């Protein structure tokens, strides 16, 4: 008589279905076509664990992180602890910002955040030189080079763990395409290259560099936009900052719209995600800042958007990290707090629990 197998453990079956949308380096992970049999029950195989590998690229899944208390004086340990407490999970990436040539980084607090016992994290440190023009820095500005040499020594001596390093993020709106301005797109690329090569040459070989664009269509469609790229050898990841607006109009839409925002004025622009895939197909992609600007006129949009992220993320396999930009209401009236409504917080917590966002730091 033919043995009849019973399918049990509905939770395991559902877990397999969710795992099918998890991202791997080559695209969505596929569940096994073969099941393991134990007695008279079919037992689903456990999903393979995801972890960071070379250049911090996950073997599967997507790194989950935050810039807590952004644009406030509350950023740091306390803001991170508050965010992790309200969202109910550990953040794999901690995003902080630096500028000028006075403070060395990672700071003692940032190193402590990265090394917190039982809560290991990867740092994403964002630096704007502000010491001279891009062209001057690229030529070897004395003050900037002196700081870079000190910074490299500090990193080599005090922090050997790999960390993400972004140089002058969202630089597009400062491009001045005229000869001698010091701020052309090619000047930016040369500055980026100079900073990276000098740091690496002086011992900071644990940098994982990130070129972060603002992905604003009026800039990305300029003839000079591609000239900003410093070269594959000094760019490890490509990142971009993008936000969803709750009120109808510019930037209002779902997660797919966020990643591939277009403009009726520039119909040939394919969207930033599509552009990166076409021009730099081998580079992992980081959403270095993202969030939803809350609106009291449309309070349900934030929760709906978080649901859409979970539903649509499987369509964007190049994304390997997502870092939320958490700021309360600022002078522009923008508020990206994930707990703007109880429903929003509930959906964000659910989103963070999806298997695709569970990556251990290897």
N, C-alpha and C positions, 0 to 999 in steps of 0.2 A: 504494500500500500504506500502511495506517495506521501512523504512527510509534508505536513502543512506548516509553513512558517508564519509566525505572527509578527507583525511589525509593532514594536512597542516604543516607549520613550519618545512621546511626541516632541518633547523639548529638544531632544537630540536631532530629530528630523528638521525642526525649525532652525536649529543652529547651523545645520548643513546648508539650508537654503540661504541664510544670511551670509555664510562664508563664501558662497558662490559669487557674491559681489565684491569680495575683498580684492584689493589691488596687489598685483605682483609686478616685478620689474618688466615683465613682458605682456602685462595686461591682466584682466580679471582672472582670479584664481578659479580653477575648476574643481568641483568635488569629484571624488573617486567614483568610477563607474562600477566598481566592485565593492561589495559589502563584506564585512567579517561576520562569520556565523558562530554564535556561542549557544550550544544546546539547541533549543527550538526558537531562538530569537535572533533577529538580524541586528547587529550592533554597528552603529555608524562609527567610522574611524575618527579619531580626534584630529581637529585641524592642526596643521603644522604651525609651530610658534614662529612669530615674526621678530626679527631683531635687526639692529643696525649693523652694517658691514662697512666696506671701503667707502671713504668719504661720507660716512654717516647715512648712506642710502639704505633704506630698509630692504631686507630680503623679500618682504611682502608687507602689505599694509601701509599705513600712513602715520607719520609722527604727528602727535597732537600737542599743541602748546599755546602759550598766552603771553601777552605783554600786559601784566596786571597793573591797575592803577595808572594807566597811561595818561600823560598830560596832567598829572597831579603830583603832589609831593609825597603821596602815600605808596609809591611804587617800591618794590623790594620785598623782603621776607614777609612782612605783615600783609601786604596786598596779595601776594601769592598764596599765603595760607588762607586768607579770606576767600579767594577765588576757588581754591581747591576744596574748601569746606562747602561752599554753596553749590558747587557743581558736582561734588561727590566723586572726584577722581583726581589722580595724580597727573601733573602736566609734564610731558616728556621734554618740552622745550620751554626755556625761560628767555624772553626777549627783553633786552635793555638797550638804552641809547646813550651814546657818548658824542661829544663834539669838542673841537679845539685840540690843543697840543699841551695841555697841562696835566690832565689826570691819566695815569696809567690804568690799564684794565687787562684782564678782569680785576675788579676791585675785590677786597677781602670778603665783602658780603656776597658778591656774585660767585666767588669760588666756593663759599660755604653753601650757597643754594645748589650749585652743581654737585656738591659732595655730601649733601645731607644724608645721614645714615638711613638706609631703607627707602630713600626717595631720590635716587640718582637722576640727574637731569643733564640735558645738553644746553649750553648757552648759545644764544643768538645775539651777538654784540654788533651793534649798528653804529658806525663812526663817520662823522662828517669832519674833515680836516679843518676848514675855516681859517687856515693860517696863511694862505696865498691862493692865487688863481690856480685853476687846474693846470694850465700850461706851465706856470712857474713850478708847481710841485713836480710835474713830469720831468722838468729839466734838472731837478735836483736842488730844490730850495733848501738852503742851509739849515734853517730852524726846523723845518718839517722833517728833514732827514735825521737830524739829531734826535728828535722825538721818536721817530720810527726805530732808530737803533736802540734807544732806551726801552721802547715798548717791546721789541723783539727779545731783548735780554730779560726783561721782566717776565714775559710769557715762558721763555725757555727755562727760567729758574723756578718759577712758581706754579705754572699751570701747564702740564704736559698733555692733558686730555684734549682730544679733538673738539673743536667748537666752530660754530658757524660765525663767519665774519663778513659783514656787509659794509661796503664803502660808499658813502654818500648816496643813500637810497633816494629814490624819486627825483633824480637829477634832471629829468627832461625839461621841467619848467624853468630851469636856470641856463639852458643852452642859449648861447648868443652866436648865431651863425654869421659872423662877420670876421674878416681877417684881423688878427691882433686883439680880439676881445679877451682871449685867455679862457673862454668858456664855450668853445665849439664842441660839437659832438666828438670829434677826434681828440680834442684836448682832454675830454673826460676819459675816453678809452686809454689814452697815454698815462693820465694820472693814476687810474685804477691799476694799470700794469706796473707802474713804478712802485706804488705802495706795496703790492703783493710781492714783487720780486725782491725788493729790499728787505722786507720782513722775513721772507723765507731764507734769503742769503745770510741773515744774521741770526738764524737759529729758530725762528718761529715756524717750524715745518708742520705744525699741527693745525694750521688754519684750514678750514673748509670754506672757501670763498663763495659768496652769494652776490650776484648782480641783481639788484632789486629795482624794478621799474614801477612807475605809478600807473602805467597802462591806461592813460587818459587818451582817448581816441584822437583829439586834435593834435597831440604830440606824436603818438605812435605812427600816424600817417604822414608825417613829415618826411621829406626826401633824405634828411640826415639821420633818421632814427637808427638805421642799421649801423651807422658809423660809430655809435656809442659802444659797440661790442669790443671788449679788450682782447679777446682771443681765447680759444678753448683751453690753452695751457694755464691760464690764470683765473678762469671762471669754472668753478666746480658745479654750482647750482645756479639756476635762474629763478628769481623770485619776482612777485608783483604784489602790489597793495590794491585792494578793491573792496568796495562796500556796497551793500544793498540799501536802497532808500525805501522807507515804508510808504511814503506818499507817492501817488502816481506821478509819472514824469520821468526825468532823467534817473537812470539807475534803479528803476522799480521793475522787479521781475523775479524769476526763480534763480536757482543756483547756476543753471546753465547760462543764463543771461549774465550773471556776475562774472563768470570765467571767460565769456566770449562777447563782452559788451561791444555793440556796434553803433553806428550812427547813420541816420538817413542821409546826412551830408557827405559821408564817405562810404558809399555802398560797396566798394571793393575791399575794404578792410575786413578780414575774416574773423576778427576777435583775437584777443591776446593769446589764449591757450592754443588756438589753431595756428597762429603765427609762429609761436615757439616750436610747436611740433614740426612745422614745415622747415624752419630755418636752423633749428638746433635739436634735432630728433634724439640725440644721445644724452642730452642734459636732463637731470631730474628737475622737477618744477616744485617750487615752494610758494604757497599763498602766504606771504610773509606778514601781511596784515589783512584781516578780514573781519567783518562784523555786519550788523544790521543797525542802521540808524532808526531808533524808535520814534514813533509818532503817536500822539494821543488821538489824532484824527483817524488813524488806521491801526489800532493796537493789536489786531490779530495777525498782522503780517509777519512779525518776528517769529512767532511760534510756527506759522506755516512754512516760513523759509527754512528753519532748522529741520523740519520734516523733509523738505525737498532735498536738502543736502544729503541726507541718508538714502533717499530714493535715487539720486542722480550721480553720486560720486563714482559709481562703477563705470560710468561712461568716460571718465577722464583718468586713464591709467598713468599718465606722466606725473600726476600730482603725488608727491612723496612726503609732503609736510604741509600742515595747516596751522597757522598761529593766529589766534584770536587777538584783536586789539580791544582791550576792555577799558573803556573810559566813561565816567559819569558825564552828565550834562556839562558841556563846555561853553566857551563864549559864543560859539557858532550855534548853540542850541542843539548840538549833536550828542546823543547818548547811546552808547552801544552796550550798556549793561545787560548781561544775559538774563537777569532777573527783573527786567522792566515790567513783566507781568508774570503771575504764577504759571500760566500756560507756557510762556516762553522758557522759563527756567526748567519746567518739566520736560519740554522737548529737547532743550540743549543737553540736559542730563542723559536723556535717552540716546541722543546722538553720540555722546562721548562713550557710551557703553557698547556701541557696535563693534563687532570683531575686527573690522578693517582698521580701527583706530587703536588697536592694542599691539603696540610694538615695544619690545624690551630693548634697553640700551646695552648692546653687546660690546 
